[in-house]
Amino acid sequence: MTESGSKNGTRVALMDAAAALFAEKGFEVVSVREITTLARANVASVKYHFGSREGLIDAVVVRMAKPVNDERLRRIEELEEFGVVAITELITAFFEPLFSQIQNSPLSEKLFTKLMGRVVGDRSYELPEEVMGQFREVASRYVPAFMKACPGLSADDVFWRIHFCFGVLANTLTHRDILKKISDGKVGDEKLSVTLKRIIDFCDAGFRQ
């Protein structure tokens, strides 16, 4: 392995280890030593590759969010070539990339959704500006598209509906275990593709109200 390949391998190993530990324990309690032990790297490597522990957290979040937002933008670009996009197509284009990322992630489905729950629910953590910039770009494309698909809705209406839809998505993915428990195992244990269809149907109906 070349020196550059070795450095990149260490960087990826640190992010993989950090993502798994943050998912299980939260951002606040995981130490640099825990991360480097799991990654089989030395403690100084975190500073070398990320500048700080906080820089490593941000790198993990960027790696999780960027492919999702890039794919959202690619999909809406493709859809808008054919004119006004239907509500269902917009919701699908917005949600499906996240499910694809879950399936392609080095983390298990359970750990990925746990990590997403930490990112969304931990109020002590602020999303890095790089990710916020991505979300703004996605919003700048999807909000006007939803307004065209739903002529009676204002920009405020669309922002709130997207916010509510994201809440449905985040809660469903991070708390499916609760649904399984309160239904005595009858509900909640299904393929992600089936759950995605349920979310899209629900949000589609909400956008039309």
Summary of the structure (lengths in Angstrom):
residues: 209
radius of gyration: 18.9
end to end distance: 57.5
largest distance: 58.8
contacts: 603
relative contact order: 0.11
helix: 77%
strand: 0%
